Amino acid sequence: MTAPAAVPDHRPQLPGRDPADRPGVGVVGAGAIARTAHLPAYAAWGVPVVAVASRTPAHAHDLAGRFAIPTVHDDVASLLADPRVDVVDLATGPAGRLDLIEAAVAAGKHVLAQKPLLVDPAELPRLERVLAVAAGRGVRVAVNQNGRWAPAWRLATLLVRDGAIGDVVGVTHLHDKPLPPLAGTPFDDVPHMLLTDYLVHWLDITRCWLEGTRVTTVAASDARVPGQPDDARNPWGATVHVGCDTGASASLRVVGDARTRTGGCPFWVHGTQGTLRGSVLLGSDALELERGTTRTRYALDGQWFTDGFAGTMGELLSAVTDGREPEHSAAHVSATVRLGLAARDSAEAGGAPVHPDGLVLTRPGEPAGRTPVPSEAATA
Ligand SMILES: NC(=O)c1ccc[n+]([C@@H]2O[C@H](COP(=O)([O-])OP(=O)(O)OC[C@H]3O[C@@H](n4cnc5c(N)ncnc54)[C@H](O)[C@@H]3O)[C@@H](O)[C@H]2O)c1
């Protein structure tokens, strides 16, 4: 194996050298993900967090104490009125997400919204209206698709964009790891939860690697699996197949709650001129490029948890500083939302293929496809 001449920098990128010169961040929501991922990543990478507010004030005070956040606001409205807050970091759950995005945009604040951007297709037209207001005000709305900055996935994205494997022919993911706790959590109340919520990072990175194509077919199914406890309401097994107009395709598979401590999430991106193979999570992180007779194994820097969270915030702060759209803009991620909704519609129809209308996987900065519609249930 040989080292490549120049390895694209897959680490989080933050604007400027001095954190004090970066846009100020106000965090909304002080729950598990804010405490275990957002704030540790921001502390490590120099993201200036100036304020926090949460529906549970005790959580906000606890977070402020742990991470030296100077101001705790009593409510979200006060945080949105704080002139030191340039960017609002929404670390809340999906319920009420669009209300918070709309309020932040109305206050002239840039937004990083946790995933999934939406789970209710009825909210898609309203999202479009909010994004139009944001665009008119020069306000950037991005989605916390931190998997895009998982080191192996990020480097694969940069290599695909550089043409390292030619045109993408197929993307394959296997979820070879346990599921997180689901029974008894709000997660378990979301219909087809794996397809519309949990798998959003896998669908999103797949969408990035298939950029430049139009999705013609989404077929998905989910099922209860052997050993799944009765009180776990949602199916624990799921498969998704995505077909594109170029003939390129993608396939994702969660077999269930895999009983392994040594697995991970292996992936393959096969192209017309080479192959990328790698893995993320459970310490399995790796990436290899095979092209012709050369195999290159890359040294990876960092971990999805928590560096990926600095990646998403860093890209938004850089975009705000540079006056451009971020790579993970809500407009870009809305294609991911539509993929998840199409998968849900297919699973609801017993696995029958769904043919989304105008689901073009644009590159960052390209105009988004047509306005999403509430249901893609045009099953074959
Ligand atoms: N890799 C990832 O990106 C990743 C991983 C885990 C969770 N998440 C997502 O993060 C989100 C939050 O998950 P969590 O586990 O931290 O949930 P949580 O319930 O532990 O925390 C949510 C926090 O938001 C606050 N909150 C909710 N609505 C609010 C509102 N309207 N105004 C002010 N505060 C409000 C709650 O009081 C709580 O402090 C979910 O959407 C989840 O899917 C993402």
The ligand as a MOL file (V3000), in Angstrom:
LIG
                    3D

  0  0  0     0  0            999 V3000
M  V30 BEGIN CTAB
M  V30 COUNTS 44 48 0 0 0
M  V30 BEGIN ATOM
M  V30 1 N -25.8390 11.7790 16.1430 0
M  V30 2 C -26.8040 12.6350 16.3640 0
M  V30 3 O -26.9020 13.5740 15.6260 0
M  V30 4 C -27.7840 12.4570 17.4870 0
M  V30 5 C -27.5940 11.5030 18.4890 0
M  V30 6 C -28.5410 11.4410 19.5060 0
M  V30 7 C -29.6510 12.2840 19.4890 0
M  V30 8 N -29.8210 13.1670 18.4580 0 CHG=1
M  V30 9 C -31.0130 14.0430 18.3490 0
M  V30 10 O -30.9120 15.0940 19.2810 0
M  V30 11 C -32.2260 15.5150 19.6430 0
M  V30 12 C -32.3090 15.6430 21.1530 0
M  V30 13 O -32.0500 14.3650 21.7360 0
M  V30 14 P -31.7250 14.2060 23.2940 0
M  V30 15 O -31.4550 12.7600 23.4960 0
M  V30 16 O -30.7100 15.1800 23.7390 0 CHG=-1
M  V30 17 O -33.1530 14.5710 23.9560 0
M  V30 18 P -33.4150 15.0280 25.4460 0
M  V30 19 O -34.8650 14.8410 25.6740 0
M  V30 20 O -32.4310 14.4090 26.3850 0
M  V30 21 O -33.0770 16.5920 25.4360 0
M  V30 22 C -33.8800 17.5550 24.7740 0
M  V30 23 C -33.7270 18.8810 25.5150 0
M  V30 24 O -34.4400 19.8770 24.7850 0
M  V30 25 C -35.2640 20.6110 25.6870 0
M  V30 26 N -36.3940 21.1050 24.8990 0
M  V30 27 C -37.2670 20.3870 24.1570 0
M  V30 28 N -38.1300 21.2050 23.5380 0
M  V30 29 C -37.7870 22.4660 23.8850 0
M  V30 30 C -38.2880 23.7450 23.5480 0
M  V30 31 N -39.3490 23.8980 22.7490 0
M  V30 32 N -37.6950 24.8270 24.0910 0
M  V30 33 C -36.6310 24.6920 24.9220 0
M  V30 34 N -36.0990 23.5040 25.2520 0
M  V30 35 C -36.6780 22.4030 24.7550 0
M  V30 36 C -35.6460 19.6140 26.7690 0
M  V30 37 O -36.0370 20.2690 27.9670 0
M  V30 38 C -34.3050 18.8730 26.9220 0
M  V30 39 O -33.4090 19.5970 27.7550 0
M  V30 40 C -33.1880 14.4920 19.0160 0
M  V30 41 O -33.7590 15.0360 17.8560 0
M  V30 42 C -32.2850 13.3030 18.6660 0
M  V30 43 O -32.7350 12.5840 17.5130 0
M  V30 44 C -28.8940 13.2780 17.4900 0
M  V30 END ATOM
M  V30 BEGIN BOND
M  V30 1 1 1 2
M  V30 2 2 2 3
M  V30 3 1 2 4
M  V30 4 1 4 5
M  V30 5 2 4 44
M  V30 6 2 5 6
M  V30 7 1 6 7
M  V30 8 2 7 8
M  V30 9 1 8 9
M  V30 10 1 8 44
M  V30 11 1 9 10
M  V30 12 1 9 42
M  V30 13 1 10 11
M  V30 14 1 11 12
M  V30 15 1 11 40
M  V30 16 1 12 13
M  V30 17 1 13 14
M  V30 18 2 14 15
M  V30 19 1 14 16
M  V30 20 1 14 17
M  V30 21 1 17 18
M  V30 22 2 18 19
M  V30 23 1 18 20
M  V30 24 1 18 21
M  V30 25 1 21 22
M  V30 26 1 22 23
M  V30 27 1 23 24
M  V30 28 1 23 38
M  V30 29 1 24 25
M  V30 30 1 25 26
M  V30 31 1 25 36
M  V30 32 1 26 27
M  V30 33 1 26 35
M  V30 34 2 27 28
M  V30 35 1 28 29
M  V30 36 1 29 30
M  V30 37 2 29 35
M  V30 38 1 30 31
M  V30 39 2 30 32
M  V30 40 1 32 33
M  V30 41 2 33 34
M  V30 42 1 34 35
M  V30 43 1 36 37
M  V30 44 1 36 38
M  V30 45 1 38 39
M  V30 46 1 40 41
M  V30 47 1 40 42
M  V30 48 1 42 43
M  V30 END BOND
M  V30 END CTAB
M  END
